[in-house]
């Protein structure tokens, strides 16, 4: 899976994690980082190299956010059993696709999020804003990476449009197939730094991963002539050591990113609208016809980009629905838990009669 690192710092270990360990834990446990997972089995790497560990049975009932994911740090005892999960510097999550409303973790302890999009029909400002909100909600600076520049004559137009999304955001245009792509991104990939690649299916993430790793780790698919989209190739999240010293987390392409619990990220991305929203008469104003809405008044004066305002309102509404759905699910799970406890109590009381 990977070579044995020389130090924990090579794996991204910092003082943030060190200070979480007591002296007894430092002497009796071994820190390892999660590089991959398959249900209850984790692929980890520590100073002794790769090893597989199993999720403790007592952890199976924990929520998604409480369970380890790729990028996490675990403490193992002398028998190789998981003792505990260390606090994270960052955590990225989304709502899983399908009818069931549940949170799906993308990765943890990431320093920089590379949001990858291609210079063709896949380029969509509103979709990119979803990924930027994801990054900002995790407290991580996003870097927008424009790929497939060798197939486009309008790279500078794409770059100019991308730079309007967030002042000061780094926008890097690369040809993922050649070594210069790694050179363009190396300032974010130094020793011990963890970067993650996210983006829609077929934007060239796997090709970029292979170039950064200088190896054909991920399979790649050719672009379809019909719609300029590549075929999705990455099937599982995985962490890799980079030749230049950093760590890279690759994840499957996302056809539709549903943000879960990302209110702070949305607010940070659309701060020009949020600033005006504070002047609304009602603190819970939805900016859709309420009396005294400062946002609608500013929009009428032409102060906002119509597309950007529409996407802001869409993401705000989506966050409200997600929060309501998750709350309903928590209530249902809590109610079911009470039923199970009453049933166990009743069974134990009846057993005591014999």
Order of alpha helices (4+ residues) and beta strands (2+ residues): alpha-alpha-beta-beta-beta-beta-beta-beta-beta-beta-alpha-beta-alpha-beta-alpha-beta-alpha-beta-beta-alpha-alpha-alpha-alpha
